[in-house]
Amino acid sequence: MNIFGENLFEKPNLLKTTKELLGISGHKPFDCVGTYKESRKAISLALKKTKLSRPYILNKISREINYQAA
């Protein structure tokens, strides 16, 4: 939030891009953000930190991430 000035996980318009970065749908839109595995690890860590109150995107993809990680 310090870099962008807002919580990007609260922006519904970024859900599609998030899923693409994780390899859930579409293709990875950026080469400079790490691999699918690295992106999934980052989201997994964010999910662990936000168990009680999850922002929009984390709430929407939490089930899909668990399925993909299995």
MITOR-757808 format. One record per atom (N, C-alpha, C, CB): atom name; x, y, z; residue number from 1; residue in three letters. Coordinates in nm, 2 decimals. Glycine has a CB too. Layout:
N
<miza=CA; xx=X; yy=Y; zz=Z; domi=NUM; nufi=Ala>
...
// end
This chain:
70
<miza=N; xx=0.08; yy=-0.12; zz=0.00; domi=1; nufi=Met>
<miza=CA; xx=0.00; yy=0.00; zz=0.00; domi=1; nufi=Met>
<miza=C; xx=0.09; yy=0.13; zz=0.00; domi=1; nufi=Met>
<miza=CB; xx=-0.09; yy=0.00; zz=0.12; domi=1; nufi=Met>
<miza=N; xx=0.21; yy=0.12; zz=0.05; domi=2; nufi=Asn>
<miza=CA; xx=0.30; yy=0.23; zz=0.05; domi=2; nufi=Asn>
<miza=C; xx=0.34; yy=0.27; zz=-0.09; domi=2; nufi=Asn>
<miza=CB; xx=0.42; yy=0.20; zz=0.14; domi=2; nufi=Asn>
<miza=N; xx=0.35; yy=0.17; zz=-0.17; domi=3; nufi=Ile>
<miza=CA; xx=0.40; yy=0.20; zz=-0.31; domi=3; nufi=Ile>
<miza=C; xx=0.28; yy=0.26; zz=-0.40; domi=3; nufi=Ile>
<miza=CB; xx=0.45; yy=0.08; zz=-0.37; domi=3; nufi=Ile>
<miza=N; xx=0.17; yy=0.19; zz=-0.39; domi=4; nufi=Phe>
<miza=CA; xx=0.06; yy=0.23; zz=-0.48; domi=4; nufi=Phe>
<miza=C; xx=-0.05; yy=0.32; zz=-0.42; domi=4; nufi=Phe>
<miza=CB; xx=-0.01; yy=0.10; zz=-0.53; domi=4; nufi=Phe>
<miza=N; xx=-0.04; yy=0.34; zz=-0.29; domi=5; nufi=Gly>
<miza=CA; xx=-0.13; yy=0.43; zz=-0.22; domi=5; nufi=Gly>
<miza=C; xx=-0.27; yy=0.37; zz=-0.20; domi=5; nufi=Gly>
<miza=CB; xx=-0.14; yy=0.55; zz=-0.30; domi=5; nufi=Gly>
<miza=N; xx=-0.29; yy=0.24; zz=-0.22; domi=6; nufi=Glu>
<miza=CA; xx=-0.42; yy=0.18; zz=-0.20; domi=6; nufi=Glu>
<miza=C; xx=-0.39; yy=0.03; zz=-0.20; domi=6; nufi=Glu>
<miza=CB; xx=-0.52; yy=0.21; zz=-0.31; domi=6; nufi=Glu>
<miza=N; xx=-0.49; yy=-0.04; zz=-0.15; domi=7; nufi=Asn>
<miza=CA; xx=-0.48; yy=-0.19; zz=-0.14; domi=7; nufi=Asn>
<miza=C; xx=-0.53; yy=-0.25; zz=-0.28; domi=7; nufi=Asn>
<miza=CB; xx=-0.57; yy=-0.25; zz=-0.02; domi=7; nufi=Asn>
<miza=N; xx=-0.44; yy=-0.30; zz=-0.35; domi=8; nufi=Leu>
<miza=CA; xx=-0.47; yy=-0.35; zz=-0.49; domi=8; nufi=Leu>
<miza=C; xx=-0.56; yy=-0.47; zz=-0.48; domi=8; nufi=Leu>
<miza=CB; xx=-0.34; yy=-0.38; zz=-0.56; domi=8; nufi=Leu>
<miza=N; xx=-0.56; yy=-0.54; zz=-0.36; domi=9; nufi=Phe>
<miza=CA; xx=-0.65; yy=-0.66; zz=-0.34; domi=9; nufi=Phe>
<miza=C; xx=-0.79; yy=-0.62; zz=-0.33; domi=9; nufi=Phe>
<miza=CB; xx=-0.60; yy=-0.74; zz=-0.22; domi=9; nufi=Phe>
<miza=N; xx=-0.82; yy=-0.49; zz=-0.31; domi=10; nufi=Glu>
<miza=CA; xx=-0.96; yy=-0.44; zz=-0.30; domi=10; nufi=Glu>
<miza=C; xx=-1.01; yy=-0.39; zz=-0.44; domi=10; nufi=Glu>
<miza=CB; xx=-0.96; yy=-0.33; zz=-0.20; domi=10; nufi=Glu>
<miza=N; xx=-0.94; yy=-0.41; zz=-0.54; domi=11; nufi=Lys>
<miza=CA; xx=-0.98; yy=-0.36; zz=-0.67; domi=11; nufi=Lys>
<miza=C; xx=-1.04; yy=-0.47; zz=-0.76; domi=11; nufi=Lys>
<miza=CB; xx=-0.86; yy=-0.29; zz=-0.75; domi=11; nufi=Lys>
<miza=N; xx=-1.17; yy=-0.48; zz=-0.77; domi=12; nufi=Pro>
<miza=CA; xx=-1.23; yy=-0.59; zz=-0.85; domi=12; nufi=Pro>
<miza=C; xx=-1.18; yy=-0.60; zz=-0.99; domi=12; nufi=Pro>
<miza=CB; xx=-1.38; yy=-0.57; zz=-0.85; domi=12; nufi=Pro>
<miza=N; xx=-1.14; yy=-0.49; zz=-1.05; domi=13; nufi=Asn>
<miza=CA; xx=-1.10; yy=-0.50; zz=-1.19; domi=13; nufi=Asn>
<miza=C; xx=-0.96; yy=-0.57; zz=-1.20; domi=13; nufi=Asn>
<miza=CB; xx=-1.09; yy=-0.35; zz=-1.24; domi=13; nufi=Asn>
<miza=N; xx=-0.89; yy=-0.60; zz=-1.09; domi=14; nufi=Leu>
<miza=CA; xx=-0.77; yy=-0.67; zz=-1.10; domi=14; nufi=Leu>
<miza=C; xx=-0.78; yy=-0.82; zz=-1.08; domi=14; nufi=Leu>
<miza=CB; xx=-0.67; yy=-0.61; zz=-1.00; domi=14; nufi=Leu>
<miza=N; xx=-0.90; yy=-0.87; zz=-1.06; domi=15; nufi=Leu>
<miza=CA; xx=-0.92; yy=-1.01; zz=-1.03; domi=15; nufi=Leu>
<miza=C; xx=-0.88; yy=-1.09; zz=-1.15; domi=15; nufi=Leu>
<miza=CB; xx=-1.07; yy=-1.04; zz=-1.00; domi=15; nufi=Leu>
<miza=N; xx=-0.91; yy=-1.05; zz=-1.27; domi=16; nufi=Lys>
<miza=CA; xx=-0.87; yy=-1.13; zz=-1.39; domi=16; nufi=Lys>
<miza=C; xx=-0.72; yy=-1.13; zz=-1.41; domi=16; nufi=Lys>
<miza=CB; xx=-0.94; yy=-1.06; zz=-1.52; domi=16; nufi=Lys>
<miza=N; xx=-0.66; yy=-1.02; zz=-1.39; domi=17; nufi=Thr>
<miza=CA; xx=-0.51; yy=-1.02; zz=-1.39; domi=17; nufi=Thr>
<miza=C; xx=-0.45; yy=-1.11; zz=-1.29; domi=17; nufi=Thr>
<miza=CB; xx=-0.46; yy=-0.87; zz=-1.38; domi=17; nufi=Thr>
<miza=N; xx=-0.50; yy=-1.10; zz=-1.17; domi=18; nufi=Thr>
<miza=CA; xx=-0.45; yy=-1.19; zz=-1.06; domi=18; nufi=Thr>
<miza=C; xx=-0.46; yy=-1.34; zz=-1.10; domi=18; nufi=Thr>
<miza=CB; xx=-0.53; yy=-1.16; zz=-0.93; domi=18; nufi=Thr>
<miza=N; xx=-0.57; yy=-1.38; zz=-1.15; domi=19; nufi=Lys>
<miza=CA; xx=-0.59; yy=-1.52; zz=-1.19; domi=19; nufi=Lys>
<miza=C; xx=-0.49; yy=-1.55; zz=-1.30; domi=19; nufi=Lys>
<miza=CB; xx=-0.74; yy=-1.54; zz=-1.24; domi=19; nufi=Lys>
<miza=N; xx=-0.47; yy=-1.46; zz=-1.39; domi=20; nufi=Glu>
<miza=CA; xx=-0.37; yy=-1.49; zz=-1.50; domi=20; nufi=Glu>
<miza=C; xx=-0.23; yy=-1.50; zz=-1.44; domi=20; nufi=Glu>
<miza=CB; xx=-0.37; yy=-1.38; zz=-1.60; domi=20; nufi=Glu>
<miza=N; xx=-0.19; yy=-1.42; zz=-1.35; domi=21; nufi=Leu>
<miza=CA; xx=-0.06; yy=-1.43; zz=-1.28; domi=21; nufi=Leu>
<miza=C; xx=-0.04; yy=-1.56; zz=-1.21; domi=21; nufi=Leu>
<miza=CB; xx=-0.04; yy=-1.31; zz=-1.19; domi=21; nufi=Leu>
<miza=N; xx=-0.15; yy=-1.62; zz=-1.16; domi=22; nufi=Leu>
<miza=CA; xx=-0.15; yy=-1.74; zz=-1.09; domi=22; nufi=Leu>
<miza=C; xx=-0.16; yy=-1.86; zz=-1.18; domi=22; nufi=Leu>
<miza=CB; xx=-0.25; yy=-1.74; zz=-0.98; domi=22; nufi=Leu>
<miza=N; xx=-0.19; yy=-1.84; zz=-1.30; domi=23; nufi=Gly>
<miza=CA; xx=-0.21; yy=-1.96; zz=-1.39; domi=23; nufi=Gly>
<miza=C; xx=-0.34; yy=-2.02; zz=-1.38; domi=23; nufi=Gly>
<miza=CB; xx=-0.10; yy=-2.06; zz=-1.37; domi=23; nufi=Gly>
<miza=N; xx=-0.44; yy=-1.95; zz=-1.32; domi=24; nufi=Ile>
<miza=CA; xx=-0.57; yy=-2.01; zz=-1.31; domi=24; nufi=Ile>
<miza=C; xx=-0.65; yy=-2.00; zz=-1.44; domi=24; nufi=Ile>
<miza=CB; xx=-0.65; yy=-1.94; zz=-1.19; domi=24; nufi=Ile>
<miza=N; xx=-0.63; yy=-1.88; zz=-1.50; domi=25; nufi=Ser>
<miza=CA; xx=-0.70; yy=-1.86; zz=-1.63; domi=25; nufi=Ser>
<miza=C; xx=-0.61; yy=-1.78; zz=-1.72; domi=25; nufi=Ser>
<miza=CB; xx=-0.84; yy=-1.79; zz=-1.60; domi=25; nufi=Ser>
<miza=N; xx=-0.64; yy=-1.79; zz=-1.85; domi=26; nufi=Gly>
<miza=CA; xx=-0.57; yy=-1.70; zz=-1.95; domi=26; nufi=Gly>
<miza=C; xx=-0.42; yy=-1.73; zz=-1.95; domi=26; nufi=Gly>
<miza=CB; xx=-0.59; yy=-1.56; zz=-1.92; domi=26; nufi=Gly>
<miza=N; xx=-0.35; yy=-1.63; zz=-1.98; domi=27; nufi=His>
<miza=CA; xx=-0.20; yy=-1.64; zz=-1.99; domi=27; nufi=His>
<miza=C; xx=-0.14; yy=-1.54; zz=-1.90; domi=27; nufi=His>
<miza=CB; xx=-0.15; yy=-1.62; zz=-2.14; domi=27; nufi=His>
<miza=N; xx=-0.02; yy=-1.56; zz=-1.86; domi=28; nufi=Lys>
<miza=CA; xx=0.05; yy=-1.47; zz=-1.77; domi=28; nufi=Lys>
<miza=C; xx=0.08; yy=-1.34; zz=-1.84; domi=28; nufi=Lys>
<miza=CB; xx=0.19; yy=-1.53; zz=-1.72; domi=28; nufi=Lys>
<miza=N; xx=0.02; yy=-1.22; zz=-1.79; domi=29; nufi=Pro>
<miza=CA; xx=0.03; yy=-1.10; zz=-1.86; domi=29; nufi=Pro>
<miza=C; xx=0.17; yy=-1.03; zz=-1.85; domi=29; nufi=Pro>
<miza=CB; xx=-0.07; yy=-1.01; zz=-1.81; domi=29; nufi=Pro>
<miza=N; xx=0.25; yy=-1.06; zz=-1.75; domi=30; nufi=Phe>
<miza=CA; xx=0.38; yy=-0.99; zz=-1.74; domi=30; nufi=Phe>
<miza=C; xx=0.49; yy=-1.09; zz=-1.71; domi=30; nufi=Phe>
<miza=CB; xx=0.37; yy=-0.89; zz=-1.62; domi=30; nufi=Phe>
<miza=N; xx=0.60; yy=-1.07; zz=-1.78; domi=31; nufi=Asp>
<miza=CA; xx=0.72; yy=-1.16; zz=-1.76; domi=31; nufi=Asp>
<miza=C; xx=0.80; yy=-1.12; zz=-1.63; domi=31; nufi=Asp>
<miza=CB; xx=0.81; yy=-1.16; zz=-1.88; domi=31; nufi=Asp>
<miza=N; xx=0.79; yy=-1.00; zz=-1.59; domi=32; nufi=Cys>
<miza=CA; xx=0.87; yy=-0.94; zz=-1.49; domi=32; nufi=Cys>
<miza=C; xx=0.82; yy=-0.96; zz=-1.34; domi=32; nufi=Cys>
<miza=CB; xx=0.89; yy=-0.80; zz=-1.51; domi=32; nufi=Cys>
<miza=N; xx=0.72; yy=-1.04; zz=-1.32; domi=33; nufi=Val>
<miza=CA; xx=0.66; yy=-1.05; zz=-1.19; domi=33; nufi=Val>
<miza=C; xx=0.68; yy=-1.19; zz=-1.13; domi=33; nufi=Val>
<miza=CB; xx=0.51; yy=-1.03; zz=-1.19; domi=33; nufi=Val>
<miza=N; xx=0.76; yy=-1.27; zz=-1.19; domi=34; nufi=Gly>
<miza=CA; xx=0.79; yy=-1.40; zz=-1.13; domi=34; nufi=Gly>
<miza=C; xx=0.71; yy=-1.51; zz=-1.20; domi=34; nufi=Gly>
<miza=CB; xx=0.76; yy=-1.40; zz=-0.98; domi=34; nufi=Gly>
<miza=N; xx=0.74; yy=-1.63; zz=-1.16; domi=35; nufi=Thr>
<miza=CA; xx=0.67; yy=-1.75; zz=-1.22; domi=35; nufi=Thr>
<miza=C; xx=0.53; yy=-1.77; zz=-1.16; domi=35; nufi=Thr>
<miza=CB; xx=0.76; yy=-1.88; zz=-1.20; domi=35; nufi=Thr>
<miza=N; xx=0.46; yy=-1.86; zz=-1.22; domi=36; nufi=Tyr>
<miza=CA; xx=0.33; yy=-1.90; zz=-1.16; domi=36; nufi=Tyr>
<miza=C; xx=0.35; yy=-1.95; zz=-1.01; domi=36; nufi=Tyr>
<miza=CB; xx=0.26; yy=-2.01; zz=-1.24; domi=36; nufi=Tyr>
<miza=N; xx=0.45; yy=-2.03; zz=-1.00; domi=37; nufi=Lys>
<miza=CA; xx=0.48; yy=-2.09; zz=-0.86; domi=37; nufi=Lys>
<miza=C; xx=0.51; yy=-1.98; zz=-0.76; domi=37; nufi=Lys>
<miza=CB; xx=0.60; yy=-2.19; zz=-0.87; domi=37; nufi=Lys>
<miza=N; xx=0.59; yy=-1.88; zz=-0.80; domi=38; nufi=Glu>
<miza=CA; xx=0.62; yy=-1.77; zz=-0.71; domi=38; nufi=Glu>
<miza=C; xx=0.50; yy=-1.68; zz=-0.68; domi=38; nufi=Glu>
<miza=CB; xx=0.73; yy=-1.68; zz=-0.77; domi=38; nufi=Glu>
<miza=N; xx=0.42; yy=-1.66; zz=-0.78; domi=39; nufi=Ser>
<miza=CA; xx=0.30; yy=-1.58; zz=-0.76; domi=39; nufi=Ser>
<miza=C; xx=0.20; yy=-1.65; zz=-0.67; domi=39; nufi=Ser>
<miza=CB; xx=0.23; yy=-1.55; zz=-0.89; domi=39; nufi=Ser>
<miza=N; xx=0.19; yy=-1.79; zz=-0.68; domi=40; nufi=Arg>
<miza=CA; xx=0.10; yy=-1.86; zz=-0.60; domi=40; nufi=Arg>
<miza=C; xx=0.15; yy=-1.86; zz=-0.45; domi=40; nufi=Arg>
<miza=CB; xx=0.09; yy=-2.01; zz=-0.65; domi=40; nufi=Arg>
<miza=N; xx=0.28; yy=-1.87; zz=-0.44; domi=41; nufi=Lys>
<miza=CA; xx=0.34; yy=-1.86; zz=-0.30; domi=41; nufi=Lys>
<miza=C; xx=0.31; yy=-1.73; zz=-0.24; domi=41; nufi=Lys>
<miza=CB; xx=0.49; yy=-1.89; zz=-0.31; domi=41; nufi=Lys>
<miza=N; xx=0.33; yy=-1.62; zz=-0.31; domi=42; nufi=Ala>
<miza=CA; xx=0.30; yy=-1.49; zz=-0.26; domi=42; nufi=Ala>
<miza=C; xx=0.15; yy=-1.47; zz=-0.22; domi=42; nufi=Ala>
<miza=CB; xx=0.33; yy=-1.38; zz=-0.36; domi=42; nufi=Ala>
<miza=N; xx=0.06; yy=-1.53; zz=-0.30; domi=43; nufi=Ile>
<miza=CA; xx=-0.08; yy=-1.52; zz=-0.26; domi=43; nufi=Ile>
<miza=C; xx=-0.11; yy=-1.61; zz=-0.14; domi=43; nufi=Ile>
<miza=CB; xx=-0.17; yy=-1.56; zz=-0.38; domi=43; nufi=Ile>
<miza=N; xx=-0.05; yy=-1.73; zz=-0.14; domi=44; nufi=Ser>
<miza=CA; xx=-0.07; yy=-1.81; zz=-0.02; domi=44; nufi=Ser>
<miza=C; xx=-0.02; yy=-1.75; zz=0.11; domi=44; nufi=Ser>
<miza=CB; xx=0.02; yy=-1.94; zz=-0.04; domi=44; nufi=Ser>
<miza=N; xx=0.09; yy=-1.67; zz=0.11; domi=45; nufi=Leu>
<miza=CA; xx=0.13; yy=-1.60; zz=0.22; domi=45; nufi=Leu>
<miza=C; xx=0.03; yy=-1.49; zz=0.26; domi=45; nufi=Leu>
<miza=CB; xx=0.27; yy=-1.54; zz=0.20; domi=45; nufi=Leu>
<miza=N; xx=-0.02; yy=-1.42; zz=0.16; domi=46; nufi=Ala>
<miza=CA; xx=-0.12; yy=-1.31; zz=0.18; domi=46; nufi=Ala>
<miza=C; xx=-0.25; yy=-1.37; zz=0.24; domi=46; nufi=Ala>
<miza=CB; xx=-0.15; yy=-1.24; zz=0.05; domi=46; nufi=Ala>
<miza=N; xx=-0.29; yy=-1.49; zz=0.19; domi=47; nufi=Leu>
<miza=CA; xx=-0.41; yy=-1.56; zz=0.25; domi=47; nufi=Leu>
<miza=C; xx=-0.39; yy=-1.60; zz=0.39; domi=47; nufi=Leu>
<miza=CB; xx=-0.44; yy=-1.68; zz=0.16; domi=47; nufi=Leu>
<miza=N; xx=-0.27; yy=-1.64; zz=0.43; domi=48; nufi=Lys>
<miza=CA; xx=-0.24; yy=-1.68; zz=0.57; domi=48; nufi=Lys>
<miza=C; xx=-0.25; yy=-1.56; zz=0.66; domi=48; nufi=Lys>
<miza=CB; xx=-0.10; yy=-1.75; zz=0.58; domi=48; nufi=Lys>
<miza=N; xx=-0.20; yy=-1.44; zz=0.61; domi=49; nufi=Lys>
<miza=CA; xx=-0.20; yy=-1.32; zz=0.69; domi=49; nufi=Lys>
<miza=C; xx=-0.34; yy=-1.26; zz=0.71; domi=49; nufi=Lys>
<miza=CB; xx=-0.11; yy=-1.22; zz=0.63; domi=49; nufi=Lys>
<miza=N; xx=-0.43; yy=-1.30; zz=0.62; domi=50; nufi=Thr>
<miza=CA; xx=-0.56; yy=-1.23; zz=0.62; domi=50; nufi=Thr>
<miza=C; xx=-0.68; yy=-1.33; zz=0.64; domi=50; nufi=Thr>
<miza=CB; xx=-0.59; yy=-1.16; zz=0.49; domi=50; nufi=Thr>
<miza=N; xx=-0.66; yy=-1.43; zz=0.73; domi=51; nufi=Lys>
<miza=CA; xx=-0.76; yy=-1.53; zz=0.75; domi=51; nufi=Lys>
<miza=C; xx=-0.89; yy=-1.47; zz=0.80; domi=51; nufi=Lys>
<miza=CB; xx=-0.71; yy=-1.63; zz=0.85; domi=51; nufi=Lys>
<miza=N; xx=-0.89; yy=-1.37; zz=0.89; domi=52; nufi=Leu>
<miza=CA; xx=-1.01; yy=-1.32; zz=0.95; domi=52; nufi=Leu>
<miza=C; xx=-1.08; yy=-1.21; zz=0.86; domi=52; nufi=Leu>
<miza=CB; xx=-0.98; yy=-1.25; zz=1.08; domi=52; nufi=Leu>
<miza=N; xx=-1.01; yy=-1.13; zz=0.79; domi=53; nufi=Ser>
<miza=CA; xx=-1.07; yy=-1.03; zz=0.71; domi=53; nufi=Ser>
<miza=C; xx=-0.99; yy=-1.02; zz=0.58; domi=53; nufi=Ser>
<miza=CB; xx=-1.07; yy=-0.89; zz=0.79; domi=53; nufi=Ser>
<miza=N; xx=-1.05; yy=-1.08; zz=0.48; domi=54; nufi=Arg>
<miza=CA; xx=-0.98; yy=-1.08; zz=0.35; domi=54; nufi=Arg>
<miza=C; xx=-1.03; yy=-0.97; zz=0.25; domi=54; nufi=Arg>
<miza=CB; xx=-0.99; yy=-1.22; zz=0.28; domi=54; nufi=Arg>
<miza=N; xx=-0.94; yy=-0.91; zz=0.18; domi=55; nufi=Pro>
<miza=CA; xx=-0.98; yy=-0.81; zz=0.08; domi=55; nufi=Pro>
<miza=C; xx=-1.05; yy=-0.88; zz=-0.03; domi=55; nufi=Pro>
<miza=CB; xx=-0.86; yy=-0.73; zz=0.03; domi=55; nufi=Pro>
<miza=N; xx=-1.12; yy=-0.81; zz=-0.12; domi=56; nufi=Tyr>
<miza=CA; xx=-1.20; yy=-0.86; zz=-0.22; domi=56; nufi=Tyr>
<miza=C; xx=-1.13; yy=-0.97; zz=-0.31; domi=56; nufi=Tyr>
<miza=CB; xx=-1.24; yy=-0.75; zz=-0.32; domi=56; nufi=Tyr>
<miza=N; xx=-1.02; yy=-0.95; zz=-0.36; domi=57; nufi=Ile>
<miza=CA; xx=-0.95; yy=-1.04; zz=-0.45; domi=57; nufi=Ile>
<miza=C; xx=-0.91; yy=-1.17; zz=-0.38; domi=57; nufi=Ile>
<miza=CB; xx=-0.83; yy=-0.98; zz=-0.52; domi=57; nufi=Ile>
<miza=N; xx=-0.85; yy=-1.15; zz=-0.26; domi=58; nufi=Leu>
<miza=CA; xx=-0.81; yy=-1.27; zz=-0.18; domi=58; nufi=Leu>
<miza=C; xx=-0.93; yy=-1.36; zz=-0.15; domi=58; nufi=Leu>
<miza=CB; xx=-0.74; yy=-1.23; zz=-0.06; domi=58; nufi=Leu>
<miza=N; xx=-1.04; yy=-1.29; zz=-0.11; domi=59; nufi=Asn>
<miza=CA; xx=-1.16; yy=-1.36; zz=-0.08; domi=59; nufi=Asn>
<miza=C; xx=-1.21; yy=-1.44; zz=-0.20; domi=59; nufi=Asn>
<miza=CB; xx=-1.27; yy=-1.27; zz=-0.03; domi=59; nufi=Asn>
<miza=N; xx=-1.21; yy=-1.38; zz=-0.32; domi=60; nufi=Lys>
<miza=CA; xx=-1.26; yy=-1.45; zz=-0.44; domi=60; nufi=Lys>
<miza=C; xx=-1.18; yy=-1.56; zz=-0.49; domi=60; nufi=Lys>
<miza=CB; xx=-1.27; yy=-1.34; zz=-0.55; domi=60; nufi=Lys>
<miza=N; xx=-1.05; yy=-1.55; zz=-0.47; domi=61; nufi=Ile>
<miza=CA; xx=-0.96; yy=-1.66; zz=-0.52; domi=61; nufi=Ile>
<miza=C; xx=-0.92; yy=-1.76; zz=-0.42; domi=61; nufi=Ile>
<miza=CB; xx=-0.84; yy=-1.60; zz=-0.59; domi=61; nufi=Ile>
<miza=N; xx=-0.96; yy=-1.74; zz=-0.30; domi=62; nufi=Ser>
<miza=CA; xx=-0.90; yy=-1.83; zz=-0.19; domi=62; nufi=Ser>
<miza=C; xx=-0.94; yy=-1.98; zz=-0.22; domi=62; nufi=Ser>
<miza=CB; xx=-0.96; yy=-1.79; zz=-0.06; domi=62; nufi=Ser>
<miza=N; xx=-1.06; yy=-2.01; zz=-0.26; domi=63; nufi=Arg>
<miza=CA; xx=-1.09; yy=-2.15; zz=-0.30; domi=63; nufi=Arg>
<miza=C; xx=-1.01; yy=-2.20; zz=-0.42; domi=63; nufi=Arg>
<miza=CB; xx=-1.24; yy=-2.16; zz=-0.32; domi=63; nufi=Arg>
<miza=N; xx=-1.00; yy=-2.11; zz=-0.52; domi=64; nufi=Glu>
<miza=CA; xx=-0.93; yy=-2.15; zz=-0.64; domi=64; nufi=Glu>
<miza=C; xx=-0.78; yy=-2.18; zz=-0.61; domi=64; nufi=Glu>
<miza=CB; xx=-0.94; yy=-2.05; zz=-0.75; domi=64; nufi=Glu>
<miza=N; xx=-0.72; yy=-2.10; zz=-0.53; domi=65; nufi=Ile>
<miza=CA; xx=-0.58; yy=-2.12; zz=-0.49; domi=65; nufi=Ile>
<miza=C; xx=-0.56; yy=-2.25; zz=-0.42; domi=65; nufi=Ile>
<miza=CB; xx=-0.53; yy=-2.00; zz=-0.40; domi=65; nufi=Ile>
<miza=N; xx=-0.65; yy=-2.28; zz=-0.33; domi=66; nufi=Asn>
<miza=CA; xx=-0.64; yy=-2.41; zz=-0.25; domi=66; nufi=Asn>
<miza=C; xx=-0.65; yy=-2.53; zz=-0.35; domi=66; nufi=Asn>
<miza=CB; xx=-0.75; yy=-2.42; zz=-0.14; domi=66; nufi=Asn>
<miza=N; xx=-0.74; yy=-2.52; zz=-0.45; domi=67; nufi=Tyr>
<miza=CA; xx=-0.76; yy=-2.62; zz=-0.55; domi=67; nufi=Tyr>
<miza=C; xx=-0.63; yy=-2.64; zz=-0.63; domi=67; nufi=Tyr>
<miza=CB; xx=-0.88; yy=-2.59; zz=-0.64; domi=67; nufi=Tyr>
<miza=N; xx=-0.58; yy=-2.53; zz=-0.68; domi=68; nufi=Gln>
<miza=CA; xx=-0.46; yy=-2.53; zz=-0.76; domi=68; nufi=Gln>
<miza=C; xx=-0.34; yy=-2.58; zz=-0.69; domi=68; nufi=Gln>
<miza=CB; xx=-0.43; yy=-2.39; zz=-0.82; domi=68; nufi=Gln>
<miza=N; xx=-0.33; yy=-2.55; zz=-0.56; domi=69; nufi=Ala>
<miza=CA; xx=-0.21; yy=-2.59; zz=-0.48; domi=69; nufi=Ala>
<miza=C; xx=-0.21; yy=-2.74; zz=-0.45; domi=69; nufi=Ala>
<miza=CB; xx=-0.20; yy=-2.51; zz=-0.35; domi=69; nufi=Ala>
<miza=N; xx=-0.33; yy=-2.80; zz=-0.45; domi=70; nufi=Ala>
<miza=CA; xx=-0.35; yy=-2.94; zz=-0.42; domi=70; nufi=Ala>
<miza=C; xx=-0.28; yy=-3.04; zz=-0.52; domi=70; nufi=Ala>
<miza=CB; xx=-0.49; yy=-2.98; zz=-0.40; domi=70; nufi=Ala>
// end
